[in-house]
Amino acid sequence: MESRRMHPGRILLSLYELVKNSAIVFIFLFVLRRGSDAGWVVAGRWIFIAAIAISTLNIILSWWRTTYRLEADSVQINSGIISRKHRNVPFRRVQNVNRQVPAVLRLFGLTSLTLETGADGEDASVKFPAITKAEAARIEEALDGYRKERMEADRPVTGSGSIGGEAQQMAGTGPLPGKIRTVHFTPELKDVLKASFLSFSFIALIPVLATLYSNIDDFFDLDSRAEGFLSFLTGSGIVLVITVALFAVAAIAFGIIRTYLKYGRYEISSDDERIYIRRGVLTEHSLSVRKKHVQAIQITETPFKRLLGLAEAKLVTVGSFEEGLEDISSLYPFLGKQRAVELVSELLPDIRVLDGMERLPKAALTVRMLRFPWTAMIGTLVLSFWGPDFPFVPDWPVLAAALFVFTYALRYFDYRNTRYAIRGPLVQFSKGGLSRETFVTRREKVIEAAVSQSFLQKRFGVATVGTTNRAKPVHVEELKDLPKSAAEQFNRWYSERNPELVRADEEAESWKTLRSGS
């Protein structure tokens, strides 16, 4: 195929970012100091103009000199104005696909497409900053076509064998995936309002105003005016109450708008092959994850969410995400727990959250209470040397005692909340003191299983088990103080993993990627 360039809208996007980043310097030199003839101001203006001119030229040349070409099994990117860089990224390394549509690109009907790999650093992704939606679809179709060809090539090898259903799912046998999407969740107005309060978005108005105040104070003396305004407020109780009420209304409105811009057009859908997550109103983000690349499910319940019966389910996937988009793999963080569990089953029929989990034996509580309280001891030493003397705060021995009580109470609640289940191809861990985290994965997704015992655990007949799943970074899950019989069951459970479940070349490539990123 012929080499192509990004859409010229890439130039406009870069110029927009340049203007946004240099706006404060422009205002200072050309607006606030417009009548100044000082030497440093004049020199600063010429330096600013030269820098903008050089940056604009660099943006245009960078766009012209950057090309890409789609091959049958890879994408090639050539970039660099003087020093040329050539990248060849095989499609087999692409784990996730996500799109971003900033407001600037939306005006021109463009999108940004990113192919995420498991590598690290600048090679972690292949980004197309500004392309048409048709071009983005063409790239995704080329990736799908490569994967389907591999599935067809694998069919004669895996289809005639007698490997169990678990192996067939990993090998990709069966009918080719369809493209009929099913929408599983879109938030209603009540969901957005609930999210705005539960995420405490209204509090974000305070740092925004503080930052705005700090930036303006660099050019104008606001401290003296602020003192006069505070004196005016405190001089009248009615004025103070009205001001506080108006600020509260503004904060709530700000929180609702901020949450709506992030979650207002949230959508979770899927077809036979992929899971799709989309969010954002002004700037749209979308993620496409192959179901085969979902390694596990993690359900988190913070103390506040536990009180309200809410939970956040997150996909643990192969590959990485761009900075700032790590939370896009979350299945809407303000769902009811039961709805989150149901949504996991709808999206991933092979993974389900198990009921009726086993509790830890009483020996596990004894072991946990006997472990040395390092955090409480270090905190006590800090308090003893520091000796804080604050009004309305008890003396440091009382604080140290409270720290020990809190530490052992947290251990007790963690013991009460810890559960485990090993059934068929699934293993599930649940743990946490004030919060709770549930982790569930399939046997063929686990690349390493570990069973260990400390001296104390041996004396009481308990052990620690752990799983390792491919992710970026590698996801390690550990559960302490299981009964020895359960640890032996876990060891047998993993030993039944069929070595043919994962193709040798994919396994080698995955380990190579993980090692390069470590």
Secondary structure as the mmCIF struct_conf table of DSSP 4:
data_model
#
loop_
_struct_conf.conf_type_id
_struct_conf.id
_struct_conf.beg_label_comp_id
_struct_conf.beg_label_asym_id
_struct_conf.beg_label_seq_id
_struct_conf.end_label_comp_id
_struct_conf.end_label_asym_id
_struct_conf.end_label_seq_id
STRN STRN1 ARG A 4 ARG A 5
TURN_TY1_P TURN_TY1_P1 PRO A 8 PRO A 8
HELX_RH_AL_P HELX_RH_AL_P1 GLY A 9 PHE A 26
HELX_RH_PI_P HELX_RH_PI_P1 ILE A 27 LEU A 32
TURN_TY1_P TURN_TY1_P2 ARG A 33 GLY A 35
HELX_RH_AL_P HELX_RH_AL_P2 GLY A 39 ARG A 65
STRN STRN2 THR A 67 LEU A 70
BEND BEND1 ALA A 72 ASP A 73
STRN STRN3 SER A 74 SER A 79
BEND BEND2 ILE A 81 SER A 83
STRN STRN4 LYS A 85 PRO A 90
HELX_RH_3T_P HELX_RH_3T_P1 PHE A 91 ARG A 93
STRN STRN5 VAL A 94 VAL A 101
HELX_RH_AL_P HELX_RH_AL_P3 ALA A 103 ARG A 106
TURN_TY1_P TURN_TY1_P3 LEU A 107 GLY A 109
STRN STRN6 LEU A 110 THR A 117
BEND BEND3 GLY A 118 GLY A 118
HELX_RH_3T_P HELX_RH_3T_P2 GLY A 121 ASP A 123
BEND BEND4 ALA A 124 ALA A 124
STRN STRN7 SER A 125 THR A 132
HELX_RH_AL_P HELX_RH_AL_P4 LYS A 133 GLY A 159
TURN_TY1_P TURN_TY1_P4 SER A 160 SER A 160
BEND BEND5 GLY A 161 GLY A 161
HELX_RH_AL_P HELX_RH_AL_P5 GLY A 165 ALA A 171
TURN_TY1_P TURN_TY1_P5 GLY A 172 GLY A 172
BEND BEND6 GLY A 174 PRO A 175
HELX_LH_PP_P HELX_LH_PP_P1 LEU A 176 PRO A 177
STRN STRN8 THR A 182 PHE A 185
HELX_RH_AL_P HELX_RH_AL_P6 LEU A 189 LEU A 198
TURN_TY1_P TURN_TY1_P6 SER A 199 PHE A 200
HELX_RH_3T_P HELX_RH_3T_P3 SER A 201 ALA A 204
HELX_RH_AL_P HELX_RH_AL_P7 LEU A 205 ASP A 217
TURN_TY1_P TURN_TY1_P7 ASP A 218 PHE A 219
BEND BEND7 PHE A 220 PHE A 220
HELX_RH_AL_P HELX_RH_AL_P8 ASP A 223 THR A 234
TURN_TY1_P TURN_TY1_P8 GLY A 235 GLY A 235
HELX_RH_AL_P HELX_RH_AL_P9 GLY A 237 TYR A 263
TURN_TY1_P TURN_TY1_P9 GLY A 264 ARG A 265
STRN STRN9 GLU A 267 SER A 270
BEND BEND8 ASP A 272 GLU A 273
STRN STRN10 ARG A 274 ARG A 279
BEND BEND9 VAL A 281 THR A 283
STRN STRN11 GLU A 284 ARG A 290
HELX_RH_3T_P HELX_RH_3T_P4 LYS A 291 HIS A 293
STRN STRN12 VAL A 294 GLU A 301
HELX_RH_AL_P HELX_RH_AL_P10 PRO A 303 LEU A 308
TURN_TY1_P TURN_TY1_P10 GLY A 309 GLY A 309
STRN STRN13 LEU A 310 THR A 317
BEND BEND10 VAL A 318 GLY A 319
TURN_TY1_P TURN_TY1_P11 GLU A 323 GLY A 324
HELX_RH_3T_P HELX_RH_3T_P5 GLU A 326 SER A 329
STRN STRN14 SER A 330 SER A 330
BEND BEND11 LEU A 331 LEU A 331
TURN_TY1_P TURN_TY1_P12 PRO A 333 PHE A 334
STRN STRN15 LEU A 335 GLY A 336
HELX_RH_AL_P HELX_RH_AL_P11 LYS A 337 LEU A 347
TURN_TY1_P TURN_TY1_P13 PRO A 349 ASP A 350
HELX_LH_PP_P HELX_LH_PP_P2 VAL A 353 LEU A 354
BEND BEND12 ASP A 355 GLY A 356
HELX_LH_PP_P HELX_LH_PP_P3 MET A 357 MET A 357
STRN STRN16 GLU A 358 ARG A 359
HELX_LH_PP_P HELX_LH_PP_P4 LEU A 360 PRO A 361
HELX_RH_AL_P HELX_RH_AL_P12 LYS A 362 LEU A 370
BEND BEND13 ARG A 371 ARG A 371
HELX_RH_AL_P HELX_RH_AL_P13 TRP A 374 TRP A 386
TURN_TY1_P TURN_TY1_P14 PRO A 391 PHE A 392
HELX_RH_AL_P HELX_RH_AL_P14 TRP A 396 ASN A 417
STRN STRN17 ARG A 419 ARG A 423
TURN_TY1_P TURN_TY1_P15 GLY A 424 PRO A 425
STRN STRN18 LEU A 426 LYS A 431
BEND BEND14 GLY A 433 SER A 435
STRN STRN19 ARG A 436 ARG A 442
HELX_RH_3T_P HELX_RH_3T_P6 ARG A 443 LYS A 445
STRN STRN20 VAL A 446 SER A 452
HELX_RH_AL_P HELX_RH_AL_P15 PHE A 455 PHE A 460
TURN_TY1_P TURN_TY1_P16 GLY A 461 GLY A 461
STRN STRN21 VAL A 462 ASN A 469
BEND BEND15 LYS A 472 PRO A 473
HELX_LH_PP_P HELX_LH_PP_P5 VAL A 474 VAL A 474
STRN STRN22 HIS A 475 PRO A 483
HELX_RH_AL_P HELX_RH_AL_P16 LYS A 484 SER A 495
TURN_TY1_P TURN_TY1_P17 GLU A 496 GLU A 496
TURN_TY1_P TURN_TY1_P18 PRO A 499 GLU A 500
BEND BEND16 LEU A 501 VAL A 502
HELX_RH_AL_P HELX_RH_AL_P17 ALA A 504 GLY A 517
#
